[in-house]
Amino acid sequence: MVKESFIYINGEFKASNEANISILDQGFLLGDAVFDVVSSWQGVIFKLDQHIARFEDSLRAVRLNCSLNRDGWRQVIIDTVRQNNLRDSSIRFIATRGLSQEIIADPRNNKPTEIVWAAPYIFLADQEKRNNGVRLMISALRGFSPDTLDPRYKCVDRMHFQLAKMEALDAGYDDVIWLDQNGYIAEGPASNIFLVKNQVLFTPSDGVLKGITRETFLELADRAKIQRRECQISSFDLYSADEVFTTSTAGGALAVREVSGRIIGNGSPGEVTKKLDDMYWDLRRSGEYGTPVFT
């Protein structure tokens, strides 16, 4: 029997089978919405304030004026996890443009729809792939350039992500990476990408979402005294890397064993990848940067 869950919508908690938004909501009609995802582990939400700060950046950039302020979003996120009694969870919070009061919508005048929902913690890959690494394909599609839609907008419209991912799945790969408009490595649908070459850690500097987990792994590299660089990375750099891994809220580091038919290193998770991932989960368990849910 599936456990009933509760979703926060516009000031109320509703059972998941009763939670809904209007089909006229601009988030549904136009994908006009921004979101963020944070997670809890062992009853502690990791870097909640950093996630909310990034979310607020998106709200300001898209001109959404929510009824909830920073403290309000913080409390509702904690309350949603409590309502669902989840110690290990993935929590998504969303603000849409909401309903228009006019036939021809003026996007400046809408009242945003505010949503928070929590689910059991989600890993991007199953246990076998987390142990052995995943296979990624570089897509023929390109990420948006900053003068079109800056990757730092964490927006709900994910059509290009879906098309790229289907392209990779159809070709037999686990997931996808795309390039930026200048032909350099950008990111994946739900993750940032890193490579290791000669014990130096590299990650793309531009054309990417500034992931909170990405930021954490750069910090952990500093703690481990691993040299690291944020710079432009080409496909050749990935193909010839000693190690490649992705990072996301959904699982920390995920080793990559193959990119577009090229075996990475010896085809198994590398030592730097494993070291940083172990440090990440130690950090999660330590409570540092944590917000307790059940106190």
C-alpha positions, -999 to +999 in steps of 0.1 A: +000+000+000+014+034-010+018+058+019-003+089+015+018+120+011+010+157+016+019+186-006+020+223+003+001+245-022-006+282-015-008+281+022-024+247+027-013+211+030-033+188+008-033+150+003-014+142-029-046+129-046-063+162-039-034+185-047-039+203-080-034+235-099-056+250-126-050+241-162-049+278-168-019+283-145+009+298-165+033+272-151+012+245-168+004+264-200+038+280-206+063+263-183+065+297-167+079+287-133+111+283-114+121+256-089+148+242-067+155+208-051+170+202-017+174+169+002+174+156+037+195+127+050+190+111+084+165+139+093+188+168+083+183+191+053+216+199+036+225+235+027+189+246+028+198+283+030+220+281+000+193+264-020+167+290-010+192+318-019+196+303-054+159+300-057+154+337-047+179+346-074+157+329-100+126+346-086+141+380-089+154+373-124+120+362-137+101+389-117+080+366-095+069+382-063+059+354-039+039+357-007+065+337+010+098+354+020+131+336+026+121+326+062+086+316+049+100+292+023+124+278+048+097+270+073+073+255+048+100+232+034+108+220+069+071+216+077+065+196+044+092+171+053+077+168+088+042+163+075+054+134+054+076+120+082+105+115+059+141+113+072+157+107+038+139+128+013+141+149-019+122+181-016+111+202-046+098+238-042+082+256-071+068+290-079+048+294-111+035+326-127+000+316-115-034+324-129-041+354-151-072+375-144-073+386-181-080+368-213-047+380-228-024+374-199-001+402-187+027+383-169+033+412-146+000+410-128-004+374-118-004+359-083+023+332-081+014+296-072+037+283-045+043+245-041+065+223-019+064+185-021+087+159-006+093+123-016+116+095-005+152+103-013+160+098-050+193+086-065+200+093-102+211+058-107+205+023-093+230+006-070+248-013-097+254+018-118+265+038-087+290+010-080+303+006-115+297+039-132+273+051-159+276+056-197+269+091-210+265+104-245+273+139-257+241+152-274+237+168-308+216+194-290+232+224-274+226+242-241+210+277-241+234+306-243+232+333-216+217+358-241+188+333-248+181+317-214+209+319-189+215+284-174+213+299-139+176+303-144+164+270-127+132+270-147+106+243-151+106+243-189+127+212-196+119+204-232+154+205-245+165+183-215+139+157-224+148+157-261+185+153-253+178+125-228+156+106-252+184+108-278+208+093-254+184+066-241+175+056-277+212+051-284+216+028-254+233+052-229+222+060-194+221+098-196+233+128-216+258+157-216+254+187-238+278+213-251+274+250-249+270+273-279+308+275-283+313+237-283+326+233-248+312+208-222+283+223-203+263+199-180+237+172-179+199+173-173+202+171-135+239+173-128+272+191-132+302+174-146+338+170-133+369+153-147+402+143-132+435+144-151+469+139-135+453+143-101+439+177-109+401+182-107+384+202-135+348+214-140+332+238-165+333+274-155+306+289-178+273+280-193+262+259-163+238+260-134+259+268-103+250+236-085+250+235-047+265+200-048+290+212-074+300+240-050+303+214-022+326+191-042+349+221-050+350+229-012+358+192-004+386+192-030+401+222-012+398+204+022+415+173+007+442+196-009+433+184-044+442+209-070+412+221-089+403+244-118+371+259-131+377+264-168+364+256-203+365+218-210+363+202-245+350+168-255+386+157-260+393+166-224+365+142-213+375+114-236+411+115-224+404+120-187+416+097-160+382+100-142+348+116-149+319+120-125+288+140-122+274+157-091+238+164-080+215+167-051+202+132-061+232+111-049+264+132-046+290+119-071+282+094-098+311+079-116+311+079-154+328+049-171+321+057-207+314+089-227+302+085-263+319+052-269+352+061-251+361+042-220+372+066-192+404+056-174+402+019-166+364+018-169+356+019-132+352+046-106+385+064-099+402+071-066+396+108-066+359+102-073+356+077-045+375+099-021+354+130-027+321+110-026+331+094+007+339+129+020+305+142+008+285+115+026+306+120+057+298+157+055+261+149+051+261+126+082+281+151+103+253+176+103+276+204+090+255+228+068+225+209+081+190+220+092+174+194+115+138+186+106+128+167+137+138+185+169 
